[in-house]
Amino acid sequence: LCSIEPTNCLPVLVNVLSNAFLRLFNSTARIRIWSSPFYRMESSQVKESLFTFFLTYMLTLAAGLPPHFAMSSMEDYKVKS
């Protein structure tokens, strides 16, 4: 009836119990539920903005790390370690 993940199991359980109670009281109505536990990005502009942000961040990080290591090596050379 439901998968191992708890995000999907609770809505299925609520649906089964709700429909059982409706049948118990001789109702012809049925309750349908669905779950979308994860946010979906439908807009391509949002995806493009996120990609641009992360690309800029990674390029900045990549540009800043080599000088840091070079300075560390120079300090080691100066103190003759």
HTML snippet that shows the backbone in 3Dmol.js (N, CA, C, O; Angstrom):
<script src="https://3Dmol.org/build/3Dmol-min.js"></script>
<div id="view" style="width:600px;height:400px;position:relative"></div>
<script>
const pdb = `
ATOM      1  N   LEU A   1       0.807  -1.204   0.000  1.00  0.00           N
ATOM      2  CA  LEU A   1       0.000   0.000   0.000  1.00  0.00           C
ATOM      3  C   LEU A   1       0.844   1.260   0.000  1.00  0.00           C
ATOM      4  O   LEU A   1       0.521   2.220  -0.700  1.00  0.00           O
ATOM      5  N   CYS A   2       1.916   1.273   0.770  1.00  0.00           N
ATOM      6  CA  CYS A   2       2.778   2.455   0.761  1.00  0.00           C
ATOM      7  C   CYS A   2       4.231   2.013   0.769  1.00  0.00           C
ATOM      8  O   CYS A   2       4.571   0.905   1.184  1.00  0.00           O
ATOM      9  N   SER A   3       5.071   2.914   0.297  1.00  0.00           N
ATOM     10  CA  SER A   3       6.493   2.586   0.233  1.00  0.00           C
ATOM     11  C   SER A   3       7.127   2.752   1.613  1.00  0.00           C
ATOM     12  O   SER A   3       6.450   3.095   2.583  1.00  0.00           O
ATOM     13  N   ILE A   4       8.406   2.511   1.685  1.00  0.00           N
ATOM     14  CA  ILE A   4       9.123   2.576   2.948  1.00  0.00           C
ATOM     15  C   ILE A   4       9.232   4.013   3.455  1.00  0.00           C
ATOM     16  O   ILE A   4       9.305   4.242   4.663  1.00  0.00           O
ATOM     17  N   GLU A   5       9.243   4.965   2.550  1.00  0.00           N
ATOM     18  CA  GLU A   5       9.444   6.361   2.930  1.00  0.00           C
ATOM     19  C   GLU A   5       8.236   6.903   3.691  1.00  0.00           C
ATOM     20  O   GLU A   5       7.104   6.753   3.231  1.00  0.00           O
ATOM     21  N   PRO A   6       8.457   7.532   4.850  1.00  0.00           N
ATOM     22  CA  PRO A   6       7.337   8.042   5.645  1.00  0.00           C
ATOM     23  C   PRO A   6       6.617   9.215   4.994  1.00  0.00           C
ATOM     24  O   PRO A   6       5.469   9.496   5.336  1.00  0.00           O
ATOM     25  N   THR A   7       7.274   9.907   4.060  1.00  0.00           N
ATOM     26  CA  THR A   7       6.605  11.040   3.422  1.00  0.00           C
ATOM     27  C   THR A   7       5.449  10.581   2.541  1.00  0.00           C
ATOM     28  O   THR A   7       4.505  11.337   2.312  1.00  0.00           O
ATOM     29  N   ASN A   8       5.516   9.352   2.049  1.00  0.00           N
ATOM     30  CA  ASN A   8       4.441   8.834   1.209  1.00  0.00           C
ATOM     31  C   ASN A   8       3.450   7.987   1.992  1.00  0.00           C
ATOM     32  O   ASN A   8       2.303   7.842   1.571  1.00  0.00           O
ATOM     33  N   CYS A   9       3.860   7.433   3.103  1.00  0.00           N
ATOM     34  CA  CYS A   9       3.025   6.489   3.829  1.00  0.00           C
ATOM     35  C   CYS A   9       1.861   7.186   4.547  1.00  0.00           C
ATOM     36  O   CYS A   9       0.745   6.667   4.550  1.00  0.00           O
ATOM     37  N   LEU A  10       2.106   8.343   5.148  1.00  0.00           N
ATOM     38  CA  LEU A  10       1.055   9.016   5.903  1.00  0.00           C
ATOM     39  C   LEU A  10      -0.136   9.427   5.031  1.00  0.00           C
ATOM     40  O   LEU A  10      -1.272   9.161   5.424  1.00  0.00           O
ATOM     41  N   PRO A  11       0.061  10.055   3.877  1.00  0.00           N
ATOM     42  CA  PRO A  11      -1.104  10.383   3.050  1.00  0.00           C
ATOM     43  C   PRO A  11      -1.893   9.152   2.600  1.00  0.00           C
ATOM     44  O   PRO A  11      -3.120   9.201   2.508  1.00  0.00           O
ATOM     45  N   VAL A  12      -1.202   8.062   2.323  1.00  0.00           N
ATOM     46  CA  VAL A  12      -1.903   6.831   1.928  1.00  0.00           C
ATOM     47  C   VAL A  12      -2.724   6.299   3.089  1.00  0.00           C
ATOM     48  O   VAL A  12      -3.865   5.874   2.901  1.00  0.00           O
ATOM     49  N   LEU A  13      -2.155   6.317   4.286  1.00  0.00           N
ATOM     50  CA  LEU A  13      -2.873   5.846   5.476  1.00  0.00           C
ATOM     51  C   LEU A  13      -4.100   6.700   5.755  1.00  0.00           C
ATOM     52  O   LEU A  13      -5.164   6.168   6.072  1.00  0.00           O
ATOM     53  N   VAL A  14      -3.966   8.017   5.642  1.00  0.00           N
ATOM     54  CA  VAL A  14      -5.104   8.915   5.855  1.00  0.00           C
ATOM     55  C   VAL A  14      -6.192   8.642   4.822  1.00  0.00           C
ATOM     56  O   VAL A  14      -7.377   8.648   5.154  1.00  0.00           O
ATOM     57  N   ASN A  15      -5.805   8.407   3.592  1.00  0.00           N
ATOM     58  CA  ASN A  15      -6.774   8.115   2.540  1.00  0.00           C
ATOM     59  C   ASN A  15      -7.530   6.825   2.826  1.00  0.00           C
ATOM     60  O   ASN A  15      -8.753   6.780   2.693  1.00  0.00           O
ATOM     61  N   VAL A  16      -6.815   5.781   3.215  1.00  0.00           N
ATOM     62  CA  VAL A  16      -7.457   4.495   3.501  1.00  0.00           C
ATOM     63  C   VAL A  16      -8.419   4.627   4.676  1.00  0.00           C
ATOM     64  O   VAL A  16      -9.544   4.131   4.617  1.00  0.00           O
ATOM     65  N   LEU A  17      -7.983   5.293   5.743  1.00  0.00           N
ATOM     66  CA  LEU A  17      -8.857   5.452   6.908  1.00  0.00           C
ATOM     67  C   LEU A  17     -10.078   6.314   6.591  1.00  0.00           C
ATOM     68  O   LEU A  17     -11.189   5.995   7.015  1.00  0.00           O
ATOM     69  N   SER A  18      -9.880   7.393   5.856  1.00  0.00           N
ATOM     70  CA  SER A  18     -11.006   8.278   5.513  1.00  0.00           C
ATOM     71  C   SER A  18     -12.040   7.543   4.673  1.00  0.00           C
ATOM     72  O   SER A  18     -13.238   7.661   4.927  1.00  0.00           O
ATOM     73  N   ASN A  19     -11.600   6.800   3.693  1.00  0.00           N
ATOM     74  CA  ASN A  19     -12.539   6.062   2.860  1.00  0.00           C
ATOM     75  C   ASN A  19     -13.208   4.928   3.635  1.00  0.00           C
ATOM     76  O   ASN A  19     -14.365   4.600   3.372  1.00  0.00           O
ATOM     77  N   ALA A  20     -12.495   4.329   4.585  1.00  0.00           N
ATOM     78  CA  ALA A  20     -13.114   3.289   5.416  1.00  0.00           C
ATOM     79  C   ALA A  20     -14.229   3.876   6.270  1.00  0.00           C
ATOM     80  O   ALA A  20     -15.297   3.279   6.405  1.00  0.00           O
ATOM     81  N   PHE A  21     -13.972   5.065   6.854  1.00  0.00           N
ATOM     82  CA  PHE A  21     -15.024   5.708   7.646  1.00  0.00           C
ATOM     83  C   PHE A  21     -16.209   6.126   6.779  1.00  0.00           C
ATOM     84  O   PHE A  21     -17.354   6.035   7.221  1.00  0.00           O
ATOM     85  N   LEU A  22     -15.956   6.577   5.568  1.00  0.00           N
ATOM     86  CA  LEU A  22     -17.059   6.940   4.679  1.00  0.00           C
ATOM     87  C   LEU A  22     -17.903   5.714   4.324  1.00  0.00           C
ATOM     88  O   LEU A  22     -19.131   5.798   4.299  1.00  0.00           O
ATOM     89  N   ARG A  23     -17.267   4.594   4.055  1.00  0.00           N
ATOM     90  CA  ARG A  23     -18.023   3.365   3.766  1.00  0.00           C
ATOM     91  C   ARG A  23     -18.787   2.890   4.979  1.00  0.00           C
ATOM     92  O   ARG A  23     -19.890   2.356   4.862  1.00  0.00           O
ATOM     93  N   LEU A  24     -18.193   3.087   6.159  1.00  0.00           N
ATOM     94  CA  LEU A  24     -18.846   2.677   7.401  1.00  0.00           C
ATOM     95  C   LEU A  24     -20.163   3.425   7.594  1.00  0.00           C
ATOM     96  O   LEU A  24     -21.135   2.859   8.095  1.00  0.00           O
ATOM     97  N   PHE A  25     -20.193   4.686   7.200  1.00  0.00           N
ATOM     98  CA  PHE A  25     -21.406   5.490   7.348  1.00  0.00           C
ATOM     99  C   PHE A  25     -22.254   5.508   6.081  1.00  0.00           C
ATOM    100  O   PHE A  25     -23.076   6.407   5.906  1.00  0.00           O
ATOM    101  N   ASN A  26     -22.069   4.532   5.196  1.00  0.00           N
ATOM    102  CA  ASN A  26     -22.864   4.338   3.980  1.00  0.00           C
ATOM    103  C   ASN A  26     -22.845   5.547   3.046  1.00  0.00           C
ATOM    104  O   ASN A  26     -23.872   5.897   2.464  1.00  0.00           O
ATOM    105  N   SER A  27     -21.714   6.170   2.903  1.00  0.00           N
ATOM    106  CA  SER A  27     -21.595   7.308   1.999  1.00  0.00           C
ATOM    107  C   SER A  27     -21.069   6.819   0.651  1.00  0.00           C
ATOM    108  O   SER A  27     -20.297   5.863   0.582  1.00  0.00           O
ATOM    109  N   THR A  28     -21.496   7.487  -0.410  1.00  0.00           N
ATOM    110  CA  THR A  28     -21.007   7.124  -1.740  1.00  0.00           C
ATOM    111  C   THR A  28     -19.810   7.981  -2.142  1.00  0.00           C
ATOM    112  O   THR A  28     -19.163   7.712  -3.154  1.00  0.00           O
ATOM    113  N   ALA A  29     -19.518   9.004  -1.356  1.00  0.00           N
ATOM    114  CA  ALA A  29     -18.389   9.890  -1.677  1.00  0.00           C
ATOM    115  C   ALA A  29     -17.071   9.199  -1.346  1.00  0.00           C
ATOM    116  O   ALA A  29     -17.002   8.333  -0.474  1.00  0.00           O
ATOM    117  N   ARG A  30     -16.057   9.596  -2.048  1.00  0.00           N
ATOM    118  CA  ARG A  30     -14.718   9.078  -1.805  1.00  0.00           C
ATOM    119  C   ARG A  30     -13.756  10.253  -1.680  1.00  0.00           C
ATOM    120  O   ARG A  30     -13.943  11.290  -2.316  1.00  0.00           O
ATOM    121  N   ILE A  31     -12.747  10.086  -0.871  1.00  0.00           N
ATOM    122  CA  ILE A  31     -11.733  11.114  -0.693  1.00  0.00           C
ATOM    123  C   ILE A  31     -10.472  10.671  -1.411  1.00  0.00           C
ATOM    124  O   ILE A  31      -9.996   9.550  -1.228  1.00  0.00           O
ATOM    125  N   ARG A  32      -9.940  11.561  -2.227  1.00  0.00           N
ATOM    126  CA  ARG A  32      -8.680  11.284  -2.917  1.00  0.00           C
ATOM    127  C   ARG A  32      -7.642  12.272  -2.409  1.00  0.00           C
ATOM    128  O   ARG A  32      -7.905  13.471  -2.318  1.00  0.00           O
ATOM    129  N   ILE A  33      -6.488  11.773  -2.088  1.00  0.00           N
ATOM    130  CA  ILE A  33      -5.406  12.650  -1.650  1.00  0.00           C
ATOM    131  C   ILE A  33      -4.166  12.345  -2.470  1.00  0.00           C
ATOM    132  O   ILE A  33      -4.044  11.269  -3.055  1.00  0.00           O
ATOM    133  N   TRP A  34      -3.254  13.292  -2.507  1.00  0.00           N
ATOM    134  CA  TRP A  34      -1.982  13.076  -3.167  1.00  0.00           C
ATOM    135  C   TRP A  34      -0.934  13.885  -2.426  1.00  0.00           C
ATOM    136  O   TRP A  34      -1.245  14.836  -1.709  1.00  0.00           O
ATOM    137  N   SER A  35       0.273  13.496  -2.610  1.00  0.00           N
ATOM    138  CA  SER A  35       1.348  14.163  -1.896  1.00  0.00           C
ATOM    139  C   SER A  35       2.464  14.510  -2.854  1.00  0.00           C
ATOM    140  O   SER A  35       2.828  13.714  -3.721  1.00  0.00           O
ATOM    141  N   SER A  36       3.005  15.705  -2.692  1.00  0.00           N
ATOM    142  CA  SER A  36       4.196  16.133  -3.421  1.00  0.00           C
ATOM    143  C   SER A  36       5.189  16.626  -2.379  1.00  0.00           C
ATOM    144  O   SER A  36       5.292  17.829  -2.138  1.00  0.00           O
ATOM    145  N   PRO A  37       5.920  15.701  -1.760  1.00  0.00           N
ATOM    146  CA  PRO A  37       6.770  16.105  -0.640  1.00  0.00           C
ATOM    147  C   PRO A  37       7.983  16.933  -1.033  1.00  0.00           C
ATOM    148  O   PRO A  37       8.574  17.592  -0.178  1.00  0.00           O
ATOM    149  N   PHE A  38       8.365  16.918  -2.292  1.00  0.00           N
ATOM    150  CA  PHE A  38       9.554  17.647  -2.703  1.00  0.00           C
ATOM    151  C   PHE A  38       9.168  18.792  -3.617  1.00  0.00           C
ATOM    152  O   PHE A  38       8.318  18.651  -4.497  1.00  0.00           O
ATOM    153  N   TYR A  39       9.808  19.927  -3.392  1.00  0.00           N
ATOM    154  CA  TYR A  39       9.535  21.129  -4.177  1.00  0.00           C
ATOM    155  C   TYR A  39      10.019  20.928  -5.607  1.00  0.00           C
ATOM    156  O   TYR A  39      11.149  20.500  -5.840  1.00  0.00           O
ATOM    157  N   ARG A  40       9.159  21.238  -6.547  1.00  0.00           N
ATOM    158  CA  ARG A  40       9.534  21.133  -7.958  1.00  0.00           C
ATOM    159  C   ARG A  40       9.755  22.522  -8.521  1.00  0.00           C
ATOM    160  O   ARG A  40       8.990  23.446  -8.244  1.00  0.00           O
ATOM    161  N   MET A  41      10.794  22.662  -9.305  1.00  0.00           N
ATOM    162  CA  MET A  41      11.047  23.930  -9.981  1.00  0.00           C
ATOM    163  C   MET A  41      10.544  23.806 -11.412  1.00  0.00           C
ATOM    164  O   MET A  41      11.192  23.178 -12.250  1.00  0.00           O
ATOM    165  N   GLU A  42       9.418  24.390 -11.686  1.00  0.00           N
ATOM    166  CA  GLU A  42       8.847  24.328 -13.029  1.00  0.00           C
ATOM    167  C   GLU A  42       9.437  25.400 -13.933  1.00  0.00           C
ATOM    168  O   GLU A  42       9.518  25.216 -15.147  1.00  0.00           O
ATOM    169  N   SER A  43       9.843  26.500 -13.353  1.00  0.00           N
ATOM    170  CA  SER A  43      10.330  27.619 -14.157  1.00  0.00           C
ATOM    171  C   SER A  43      11.777  27.392 -14.571  1.00  0.00           C
ATOM    172  O   SER A  43      12.629  27.082 -13.739  1.00  0.00           O
ATOM    173  N   SER A  44      12.044  27.547 -15.853  1.00  0.00           N
ATOM    174  CA  SER A  44      13.419  27.396 -16.324  1.00  0.00           C
ATOM    175  C   SER A  44      14.271  28.580 -15.890  1.00  0.00           C
ATOM    176  O   SER A  44      15.491  28.459 -15.782  1.00  0.00           O
ATOM    177  N   GLN A  45      13.634  29.729 -15.639  1.00  0.00           N
ATOM    178  CA  GLN A  45      14.391  30.897 -15.198  1.00  0.00           C
ATOM    179  C   GLN A  45      14.950  30.670 -13.796  1.00  0.00           C
ATOM    180  O   GLN A  45      16.055  31.124 -13.499  1.00  0.00           O
ATOM    181  N   VAL A  46      14.216  29.983 -12.936  1.00  0.00           N
ATOM    182  CA  VAL A  46      14.706  29.675 -11.591  1.00  0.00           C
ATOM    183  C   VAL A  46      15.899  28.739 -11.684  1.00  0.00           C
ATOM    184  O   VAL A  46      16.898  28.929 -10.990  1.00  0.00           O
ATOM    185  N   LYS A  47      15.800  27.741 -12.528  1.00  0.00           N
ATOM    186  CA  LYS A  47      16.919  26.806 -12.713  1.00  0.00           C
ATOM    187  C   LYS A  47      18.150  27.532 -13.248  1.00  0.00           C
ATOM    188  O   LYS A  47      19.272  27.287 -12.807  1.00  0.00           O
ATOM    189  N   GLU A  48      17.921  28.423 -14.199  1.00  0.00           N
ATOM    190  CA  GLU A  48      19.034  29.164 -14.784  1.00  0.00           C
ATOM    191  C   GLU A  48      19.681  30.088 -13.756  1.00  0.00           C
ATOM    192  O   GLU A  48      20.905  30.222 -13.727  1.00  0.00           O
ATOM    193  N   SER A  49      18.871  30.722 -12.918  1.00  0.00           N
ATOM    194  CA  SER A  49      19.406  31.607 -11.884  1.00  0.00           C
ATOM    195  C   SER A  49      20.234  30.825 -10.871  1.00  0.00           C
ATOM    196  O   SER A  49      21.316  31.262 -10.479  1.00  0.00           O
ATOM    197  N   LEU A  50      19.728  29.672 -10.448  1.00  0.00           N
ATOM    198  CA  LEU A  50      20.477  28.843  -9.500  1.00  0.00           C
ATOM    199  C   LEU A  50      21.783  28.350 -10.105  1.00  0.00           C
ATOM    200  O   LEU A  50      22.822  28.359  -9.446  1.00  0.00           O
ATOM    201  N   PHE A  51      21.726  27.922 -11.356  1.00  0.00           N
ATOM    202  CA  PHE A  51      22.933  27.465 -12.034  1.00  0.00           C
ATOM    203  C   PHE A  51      23.964  28.590 -12.115  1.00  0.00           C
ATOM    204  O   PHE A  51      25.146  28.367 -11.854  1.00  0.00           O
ATOM    205  N   THR A  52      23.523  29.791 -12.474  1.00  0.00           N
ATOM    206  CA  THR A  52      24.428  30.934 -12.586  1.00  0.00           C
ATOM    207  C   THR A  52      25.043  31.275 -11.237  1.00  0.00           C
ATOM    208  O   THR A  52      26.236  31.566 -11.155  1.00  0.00           O
ATOM    209  N   PHE A  53      24.238  31.242 -10.180  1.00  0.00           N
ATOM    210  CA  PHE A  53      24.740  31.542  -8.843  1.00  0.00           C
ATOM    211  C   PHE A  53      25.807  30.532  -8.426  1.00  0.00           C
ATOM    212  O   PHE A  53      26.883  30.920  -7.971  1.00  0.00           O
ATOM    213  N   PHE A  54      25.518  29.247  -8.576  1.00  0.00           N
ATOM    214  CA  PHE A  54      26.470  28.226  -8.158  1.00  0.00           C
ATOM    215  C   PHE A  54      27.725  28.227  -9.029  1.00  0.00           C
ATOM    216  O   PHE A  54      28.823  27.979  -8.531  1.00  0.00           O
ATOM    217  N   LEU A  55      27.574  28.499 -10.303  1.00  0.00           N
ATOM    218  CA  LEU A  55      28.738  28.578 -11.181  1.00  0.00           C
ATOM    219  C   LEU A  55      29.638  29.741 -10.769  1.00  0.00           C
ATOM    220  O   LEU A  55      30.858  29.589 -10.702  1.00  0.00           O
ATOM    221  N   THR A  56      29.045  30.895 -10.496  1.00  0.00           N
ATOM    222  CA  THR A  56      29.812  32.049 -10.049  1.00  0.00           C
ATOM    223  C   THR A  56      30.509  31.760  -8.728  1.00  0.00           C
ATOM    224  O   THR A  56      31.672  32.121  -8.542  1.00  0.00           O
ATOM    225  N   TYR A  57      29.802  31.113  -7.816  1.00  0.00           N
ATOM    226  CA  TYR A  57      30.376  30.769  -6.515  1.00  0.00           C
ATOM    227  C   TYR A  57      31.563  29.821  -6.675  1.00  0.00           C
ATOM    228  O   TYR A  57      32.606  30.022  -6.053  1.00  0.00           O
ATOM    229  N   MET A  58      31.410  28.807  -7.492  1.00  0.00           N
ATOM    230  CA  MET A  58      32.482  27.824  -7.679  1.00  0.00           C
ATOM    231  C   MET A  58      33.690  28.448  -8.386  1.00  0.00           C
ATOM    232  O   MET A  58      34.831  28.133  -8.051  1.00  0.00           O
ATOM    233  N   LEU A  59      33.447  29.327  -9.357  1.00  0.00           N
ATOM    234  CA  LEU A  59      34.566  29.983 -10.040  1.00  0.00           C
ATOM    235  C   LEU A  59      35.311  30.920  -9.091  1.00  0.00           C
ATOM    236  O   LEU A  59      36.538  31.003  -9.140  1.00  0.00           O
ATOM    237  N   THR A  60      34.581  31.623  -8.231  1.00  0.00           N
ATOM    238  CA  THR A  60      35.224  32.487  -7.248  1.00  0.00           C
ATOM    239  C   THR A  60      36.040  31.656  -6.267  1.00  0.00           C
ATOM    240  O   THR A  60      37.160  32.025  -5.912  1.00  0.00           O
ATOM    241  N   LEU A  61      35.484  30.551  -5.837  1.00  0.00           N
ATOM    242  CA  LEU A  61      36.188  29.659  -4.918  1.00  0.00           C
ATOM    243  C   LEU A  61      37.429  29.077  -5.587  1.00  0.00           C
ATOM    244  O   LEU A  61      38.488  28.995  -4.965  1.00  0.00           O
ATOM    245  N   ALA A  62      37.306  28.678  -6.830  1.00  0.00           N
ATOM    246  CA  ALA A  62      38.437  28.102  -7.555  1.00  0.00           C
ATOM    247  C   ALA A  62      39.533  29.145  -7.786  1.00  0.00           C
ATOM    248  O   ALA A  62      40.716  28.808  -7.808  1.00  0.00           O
ATOM    249  N   ALA A  63      39.144  30.397  -7.955  1.00  0.00           N
ATOM    250  CA  ALA A  63      40.147  31.443  -8.161  1.00  0.00           C
ATOM    251  C   ALA A  63      40.834  31.830  -6.858  1.00  0.00           C
ATOM    252  O   ALA A  63      41.965  32.315  -6.884  1.00  0.00           O
ATOM    253  N   GLY A  64      40.181  31.627  -5.728  1.00  0.00           N
ATOM    254  CA  GLY A  64      40.740  32.042  -4.446  1.00  0.00           C
ATOM    255  C   GLY A  64      41.586  30.995  -3.749  1.00  0.00           C
ATOM    256  O   GLY A  64      42.401  31.346  -2.895  1.00  0.00           O
ATOM    257  N   LEU A  65      41.426  29.739  -4.074  1.00  0.00           N
ATOM    258  CA  LEU A  65      42.162  28.696  -3.366  1.00  0.00           C
ATOM    259  C   LEU A  65      43.636  28.576  -3.753  1.00  0.00           C
ATOM    260  O   LEU A  65      44.462  28.455  -2.848  1.00  0.00           O
ATOM    261  N   PRO A  66      44.021  28.599  -5.013  1.00  0.00           N
ATOM    262  CA  PRO A  66      45.457  28.452  -5.344  1.00  0.00           C
ATOM    263  C   PRO A  66      46.358  29.503  -4.702  1.00  0.00           C
ATOM    264  O   PRO A  66      47.430  29.140  -4.217  1.00  0.00           O
ATOM    265  N   PRO A  67      45.984  30.797  -4.668  1.00  0.00           N
ATOM    266  CA  PRO A  67      46.853  31.755  -3.966  1.00  0.00           C
ATOM    267  C   PRO A  67      46.990  31.442  -2.478  1.00  0.00           C
ATOM    268  O   PRO A  67      48.041  31.687  -1.885  1.00  0.00           O
ATOM    269  N   HIS A  68      45.953  30.914  -1.885  1.00  0.00           N
ATOM    270  CA  HIS A  68      46.009  30.551  -0.469  1.00  0.00           C
ATOM    271  C   HIS A  68      47.068  29.471  -0.243  1.00  0.00           C
ATOM    272  O   HIS A  68      47.868  29.567   0.688  1.00  0.00           O
ATOM    273  N   PHE A  69      47.072  28.460  -1.085  1.00  0.00           N
ATOM    274  CA  PHE A  69      48.062  27.403  -0.947  1.00  0.00           C
ATOM    275  C   PHE A  69      49.464  27.915  -1.257  1.00  0.00           C
ATOM    276  O   PHE A  69      50.432  27.495  -0.622  1.00  0.00           O
ATOM    277  N   ALA A  70      49.579  28.815  -2.223  1.00  0.00           N
ATOM    278  CA  ALA A  70      50.887  29.367  -2.576  1.00  0.00           C
ATOM    279  C   ALA A  70      51.436  30.193  -1.418  1.00  0.00           C
ATOM    280  O   ALA A  70      52.626  30.113  -1.111  1.00  0.00           O
ATOM    281  N   MET A  71      50.593  30.973  -0.782  1.00  0.00           N
ATOM    282  CA  MET A  71      51.049  31.782   0.351  1.00  0.00           C
ATOM    283  C   MET A  71      51.457  30.894   1.517  1.00  0.00           C
ATOM    284  O   MET A  71      52.410  31.202   2.232  1.00  0.00           O
ATOM    285  N   SER A  72      50.746  29.805   1.706  1.00  0.00           N
ATOM    286  CA  SER A  72      51.095  28.870   2.765  1.00  0.00           C
ATOM    287  C   SER A  72      52.483  28.280   2.508  1.00  0.00           C
ATOM    288  O   SER A  72      53.278  28.143   3.437  1.00  0.00           O
ATOM    289  N   SER A  73      52.774  27.935   1.272  1.00  0.00           N
ATOM    290  CA  SER A  73      54.087  27.395   0.931  1.00  0.00           C
ATOM    291  C   SER A  73      55.180  28.440   1.119  1.00  0.00           C
ATOM    292  O   SER A  73      56.285  28.116   1.554  1.00  0.00           O
ATOM    293  N   MET A  74      54.877  29.684   0.794  1.00  0.00           N
ATOM    294  CA  MET A  74      55.867  30.749   0.969  1.00  0.00           C
ATOM    295  C   MET A  74      56.171  30.981   2.449  1.00  0.00           C
ATOM    296  O   MET A  74      57.325  31.207   2.815  1.00  0.00           O
ATOM    297  N   GLU A  75      55.162  30.928   3.284  1.00  0.00           N
ATOM    298  CA  GLU A  75      55.380  31.085   4.726  1.00  0.00           C
ATOM    299  C   GLU A  75      56.250  29.956   5.255  1.00  0.00           C
ATOM    300  O   GLU A  75      57.127  30.185   6.088  1.00  0.00           O
ATOM    301  N   ASP A  76      56.015  28.745   4.780  1.00  0.00           N
ATOM    302  CA  ASP A  76      56.840  27.611   5.196  1.00  0.00           C
ATOM    303  C   ASP A  76      58.292  27.814   4.745  1.00  0.00           C
ATOM    304  O   ASP A  76      59.229  27.465   5.464  1.00  0.00           O
ATOM    305  N   TYR A  77      58.462  28.373   3.570  1.00  0.00           N
ATOM    306  CA  TYR A  77      59.813  28.609   3.048  1.00  0.00           C
ATOM    307  C   TYR A  77      60.541  29.672   3.870  1.00  0.00           C
ATOM    308  O   TYR A  77      61.737  29.560   4.140  1.00  0.00           O
ATOM    309  N   LYS A  78      59.781  30.720   4.265  1.00  0.00           N
ATOM    310  CA  LYS A  78      60.388  31.833   5.023  1.00  0.00           C
ATOM    311  C   LYS A  78      60.856  31.373   6.408  1.00  0.00           C
ATOM    312  O   LYS A  78      61.927  31.775   6.863  1.00  0.00           O
ATOM    313  N   VAL A  79      60.064  30.538   7.074  1.00  0.00           N
ATOM    314  CA  VAL A  79      60.453  30.076   8.409  1.00  0.00           C
ATOM    315  C   VAL A  79      61.341  28.830   8.338  1.00  0.00           C
ATOM    316  O   VAL A  79      61.737  28.281   9.367  1.00  0.00           O
ATOM    317  N   LYS A  80      61.644  28.399   7.135  1.00  0.00           N
ATOM    318  CA  LYS A  80      62.517  27.241   6.875  1.00  0.00           C
ATOM    319  C   LYS A  80      62.049  25.995   7.612  1.00  0.00           C
ATOM    320  O   LYS A  80      62.819  25.317   8.292  1.00  0.00           O
ATOM    321  N   SER A  81      60.756  25.719   7.451  1.00  0.00           N
ATOM    322  CA  SER A  81      60.229  24.523   8.093  1.00  0.00           C
ATOM    323  C   SER A  81      60.293  23.312   7.182  1.00  0.00           C
ATOM    324  O   SER A  81      59.885  22.220   7.577  1.00  0.00           O
TER     325      SER A  81
END
`;
const viewer = $3Dmol.createViewer("view");
viewer.addModel(pdb, "pdb");
viewer.setStyle({}, {cartoon: {color: "spectrum"}});
viewer.zoomTo();
viewer.render();
</script>
